[in-house]
Structures are given as structure tokens and as C-alpha cells.
Amino acid sequence: MGDTLAIQVQDLHRSFGQNRAVDGVSFDVLRGEIFSLLGPNGAGKTTTISMLSCLLKADSGDALLMGHSISTEPQLVKASIGVVPQEVALYSDLSARENLLFWGKMQGLRGSPLARRVDEVLEVIGLTDRQKERISTYSGGMKRRVNIAVALLHKPALVIMDEPTVGIDPQSRRSILDNVKQLRDQGMTVLYTTHYMEEAQELSDHVGIMDHGRLVAVGTQRELVKSVGELDRIQLRLSELTEGFLETMKTIEGIRDVTSGDDIVTVLAADSNRVLPRLFESAAGAGVRIVSVDIQEPNLEAVFLRLTGRALRD
């Protein structure tokens, strides 16, 4: 099992005075996947990332990153990962290319291999044509893209990204999300923290939901939704609504509730994929035509609300 895991986190704890920032966090990340830590500001995500990056020592517990322990092999951990911090770590008076050359040398790269690698990461972040401009002239989103490029220079097998899209324009955000998926498609493992539910939904193979220093749930989006019993909402617009069809719908296996108004029926079901064909069959049998279908699957926002009793951005 260890060979399939990029990260194994085992009961991590960290306090600052009387404040327990991370309180017994454990999770595994498979190699080649995007794993998102989702939670509001102050949930403990950045503290967890800082311990995994060996920037902060854990009070107790341990973690293995690419097989190396953060407590006993911090140098090997640092050599095997790339880290994209929440704050931009670049020299504003240097160009993007000069920044990348500097940080590449800090990572032990030299000469033509370094120059080639800088060309490659500039292509990945889409800034080849702006590489000679000073960082001070860049937008916030462009700076964050260069921040990501720095973390990729030494071709790490694992990249840790801490809230990389906070406070940037929509175009740069879109570019970063596409970059993250591209890294996964190339076989890289990505540990990604965010308080944006829609990012976690789009990117993640698995999600860990954090709140008040604890990991309250881990799984795929579908698994998390099913664990709290949320239902798919199917809204049908009908050519007409007959009492017979309404009663028939209530007897279809998998349907939990049916409500109606005018020619619109709302159906709550555990699995819309199984229920929908049966709805069409029943409608045909009743001589009713389904004009349109709108399916709303439960999302991570609903899961977070159910698990914590509050909305994600409260």
C-alpha cells in the first residue's frame, strides 16, 4: 500500500499557546491524484501544509511524503516536493525568467539543463512571451503563476499548493486551475488547499474537509455526499400533470419525495441516474410528455453545512 501513497499523515498535532491549530489530523493521498483540503480560513489547512513542508515542526504525530518522514528525514522530504506558498515569494525587481533562474540554482540546477527547464515551466504557466518583464509589473495572478513555476523547476513528484488562487482575477484563476489538472494528467501528485468549494469540486479526486483544526470527513465528492444522506433534486417540466402520474412517481424505487406545482414536479432521489429512466418510462405509460429535465446534485457546500452546522464561508 505504501508504494501507492504519496502522502501518509498520522495523527498530526500543533498548538500555538492555548490554541490547537491542528488537532489529530490523519489522511492518505494516492500517487498521481489531486487531494484537496477544503475549509474556511482558520480551519488549520495552512498549519497542516507547513508541517508537511517541514517549515513547522509538529507537536506530535508524523507524516511520510514520498516515503520520507517529516520528523526524521526533513531534508529528503524537501528535496522530493515542490511548495507553492500562500504568499508570493519572488524578487519584484527581477524578471520572471531571472527569478526562475535564481530559484533553479538554489535547487541545484545549472547551465543548459536549467535554461531548458525554465523554458518548460514558462510554457506551462503561459508566460513565455512576458518572461523578460519585471515581476513588479505583473498582476497578482501572473505573480502566482510564476510562484507555481518555481515549485515545478526540479520536477518534483509531489506539489503542495496553499490557496494559490486567493485574490486574483478570474482569467488567472482559470489558468491556475487548468495548470493543476495538467500536472495531475502528467502523473504528478497535488495536495491543494482551498476555501472555495467550487475549486475542490472541479479539481479533486479526493477531498478532506477541515474545520477547527480537525479533519471531519475524507472521500470522493460522491462518497462525502452519500455519507451525509444528501439527495439529488430532479425538476421535471411536463406537458401536463395528471394525478395518476404523480401517484405513480411516488412508487418508483429510489424516489424519496415528490412535490408539484402547475406543470413542474420536483423529485428527491438518492441516485438520479437510476431514477431518471424509470421516470421517462412511467411518463410514457401515463401519456405524459417530459418537456425538460434539470438535475441538481448535492455539493460539498451542503456536506460542509451538514457536518459542521454552518456554511463554508461563515
PEURNOR-V740196 format. One record per residue. N is the residue number from 1. RES is the residue in one small letter. OMEGA is omega in whole degrees, 0 to 359 (* if undefined). Layout:
n->N res->RES omega->OMEGA
n->N res->RES omega->OMEGA
This chain:
n->1 res->m omega->182
n->2 res->g omega->181
n->3 res->d omega->181
n->4 res->t omega->184
n->5 res->l omega->173
n->6 res->a omega->182
n->7 res->i omega->171
n->8 res->q omega->181
n->9 res->v omega->189
n->10 res->q omega->170
n->11 res->d omega->180
n->12 res->l omega->176
n->13 res->h omega->173
n->14 res->r omega->178
n->15 res->s omega->171
n->16 res->f omega->187
n->17 res->g omega->179
n->18 res->q omega->183
n->19 res->n omega->176
n->20 res->r omega->183
n->21 res->a omega->177
n->22 res->v omega->191
n->23 res->d omega->175
n->24 res->g omega->182
n->25 res->v omega->177
n->26 res->s omega->174
n->27 res->f omega->177
n->28 res->d omega->176
n->29 res->v omega->179
n->30 res->l omega->175
n->31 res->r omega->176
n->32 res->g omega->179
n->33 res->e omega->170
n->34 res->i omega->177
n->35 res->f omega->181
n->36 res->s omega->167
n->37 res->l omega->185
n->38 res->l omega->177
n->39 res->g omega->181
n->40 res->p omega->173
n->41 res->n omega->182
n->42 res->g omega->182
n->43 res->a omega->182
n->44 res->g omega->183
n->45 res->k omega->184
n->46 res->t omega->177
n->47 res->t omega->177
n->48 res->t omega->179
n->49 res->i omega->181
n->50 res->s omega->177
n->51 res->m omega->180
n->52 res->l omega->179
n->53 res->s omega->181
n->54 res->c omega->174
n->55 res->l omega->182
n->56 res->l omega->180
n->57 res->k omega->176
n->58 res->a omega->173
n->59 res->d omega->176
n->60 res->s omega->184
n->61 res->g omega->181
n->62 res->d omega->175
n->63 res->a omega->174
n->64 res->l omega->176
n->65 res->l omega->185
n->66 res->m omega->176
n->67 res->g omega->183
n->68 res->h omega->183
n->69 res->s omega->178
n->70 res->i omega->182
n->71 res->s omega->184
n->72 res->t omega->182
n->73 res->e omega->185
n->74 res->p omega->181
n->75 res->q omega->178
n->76 res->l omega->176
n->77 res->v omega->182
n->78 res->k omega->181
n->79 res->a omega->187
n->80 res->s omega->183
n->81 res->i omega->168
n->82 res->g omega->184
n->83 res->v omega->174
n->84 res->v omega->184
n->85 res->p omega->179
n->86 res->q omega->177
n->87 res->e omega->179
n->88 res->v omega->182
n->89 res->a omega->182
n->90 res->l omega->176
n->91 res->y omega->188
n->92 res->s omega->181
n->93 res->d omega->178
n->94 res->l omega->176
n->95 res->s omega->177
n->96 res->a omega->181
n->97 res->r omega->179
n->98 res->e omega->175
n->99 res->n omega->182
n->100 res->l omega->176
n->101 res->l omega->179
n->102 res->f omega->183
n->103 res->w omega->176
n->104 res->g omega->177
n->105 res->k omega->177
n->106 res->m omega->179
n->107 res->q omega->174
n->108 res->g omega->179
n->109 res->l omega->182
n->110 res->r omega->168
n->111 res->g omega->184
n->112 res->s omega->175
n->113 res->p omega->178
n->114 res->l omega->180
n->115 res->a omega->179
n->116 res->r omega->182
n->117 res->r omega->176
n->118 res->v omega->177
n->119 res->d omega->183
n->120 res->e omega->184
n->121 res->v omega->174
n->122 res->l omega->177
n->123 res->e omega->180
n->124 res->v omega->184
n->125 res->i omega->175
n->126 res->g omega->182
n->127 res->l omega->180
n->128 res->t omega->184
n->129 res->d omega->180
n->130 res->r omega->190
n->131 res->q omega->184
n->132 res->k omega->179
n->133 res->e omega->180
n->134 res->r omega->178
n->135 res->i omega->181
n->136 res->s omega->180
n->137 res->t omega->184
n->138 res->y omega->170
n->139 res->s omega->179
n->140 res->g omega->180
n->141 res->g omega->178
n->142 res->m omega->178
n->143 res->k omega->180
n->144 res->r omega->177
n->145 res->r omega->175
n->146 res->v omega->176
n->147 res->n omega->178
n->148 res->i omega->180
n->149 res->a omega->178
n->150 res->v omega->182
n->151 res->a omega->184
n->152 res->l omega->189
n->153 res->l omega->185
n->154 res->h omega->177
n->155 res->k omega->180
n->156 res->p omega->176
n->157 res->a omega->183
n->158 res->l omega->177
n->159 res->v omega->178
n->160 res->i omega->182
n->161 res->m omega->182
n->162 res->d omega->178
n->163 res->e omega->187
n->164 res->p omega->184
n->165 res->t omega->182
n->166 res->v omega->172
n->167 res->g omega->180
n->168 res->i omega->183
n->169 res->d omega->183
n->170 res->p omega->181
n->171 res->q omega->179
n->172 res->s omega->178
n->173 res->r omega->179
n->174 res->r omega->180
n->175 res->s omega->181
n->176 res->i omega->179
n->177 res->l omega->178
n->178 res->d omega->177
n->179 res->n omega->181
n->180 res->v omega->179
n->181 res->k omega->178
n->182 res->q omega->178
n->183 res->l omega->178
n->184 res->r omega->181
n->185 res->d omega->178
n->186 res->q omega->177
n->187 res->g omega->181
n->188 res->m omega->174
n->189 res->t omega->181
n->190 res->v omega->169
n->191 res->l omega->193
n->192 res->y omega->176
n->193 res->t omega->180
n->194 res->t omega->168
n->195 res->h omega->176
n->196 res->y omega->182
n->197 res->m omega->183
n->198 res->e omega->176
n->199 res->e omega->180
n->200 res->a omega->180
n->201 res->q omega->183
n->202 res->e omega->192
n->203 res->l omega->205
n->204 res->s omega->165
n->205 res->d omega->173
n->206 res->h omega->181
n->207 res->v omega->170
n->208 res->g omega->181
n->209 res->i omega->181
n->210 res->m omega->175
n->211 res->d omega->179
n->212 res->h omega->174
n->213 res->g omega->181
n->214 res->r omega->173
n->215 res->l omega->188
n->216 res->v omega->178
n->217 res->a omega->177
n->218 res->v omega->176
n->219 res->g omega->169
n->220 res->t omega->179
n->221 res->q omega->181
n->222 res->r omega->180
n->223 res->e omega->180
n->224 res->l omega->179
n->225 res->v omega->181
n->226 res->k omega->183
n->227 res->s omega->179
n->228 res->v omega->172
n->229 res->g omega->178
n->230 res->e omega->185
n->231 res->l omega->171
n->232 res->d omega->177
n->233 res->r omega->181
n->234 res->i omega->179
n->235 res->q omega->182
n->236 res->l omega->170
n->237 res->r omega->188
n->238 res->l omega->174
n->239 res->s omega->174
n->240 res->e omega->179
n->241 res->l omega->178
n->242 res->t omega->180
n->243 res->e omega->180
n->244 res->g omega->179
n->245 res->f omega->179
n->246 res->l omega->180
n->247 res->e omega->178
n->248 res->t omega->179
n->249 res->m omega->183
n->250 res->k omega->181
n->251 res->t omega->182
n->252 res->i omega->181
n->253 res->e omega->179
n->254 res->g omega->179
n->255 res->i omega->183
n->256 res->r omega->183
n->257 res->d omega->178
n->258 res->v omega->174
n->259 res->t omega->184
n->260 res->s omega->175
n->261 res->g omega->187
n->262 res->d omega->180
n->263 res->d omega->180
n->264 res->i omega->179
n->265 res->v omega->176
n->266 res->t omega->183
n->267 res->v omega->173
n->268 res->l omega->184
n->269 res->a omega->179
n->270 res->a omega->182
n->271 res->d omega->183
n->272 res->s omega->182
n->273 res->n omega->180
n->274 res->r omega->186
n->275 res->v omega->188
n->276 res->l omega->179
n->277 res->p omega->180
n->278 res->r omega->176
n->279 res->l omega->179
n->280 res->f omega->178
n->281 res->e omega->181
n->282 res->s omega->179
n->283 res->a omega->179
n->284 res->a omega->179
n->285 res->g omega->181
n->286 res->a omega->181
n->287 res->g omega->181
n->288 res->v omega->179
n->289 res->r omega->175
n->290 res->i omega->185
n->291 res->v omega->180
n->292 res->s omega->180
n->293 res->v omega->175
n->294 res->d omega->182
n->295 res->i omega->177
n->296 res->q omega->179
n->297 res->e omega->176
n->298 res->p omega->185
n->299 res->n omega->183
n->300 res->l omega->176
n->301 res->e omega->179
n->302 res->a omega->178
n->303 res->v omega->181
n->304 res->f omega->180
n->305 res->l omega->181
n->306 res->r omega->184
n->307 res->l omega->187
n->308 res->t omega->181
n->309 res->g omega->179
n->310 res->r omega->179
n->311 res->a omega->185
n->312 res->l omega->185
n->313 res->r omega->177
n->314 res->d omega->*
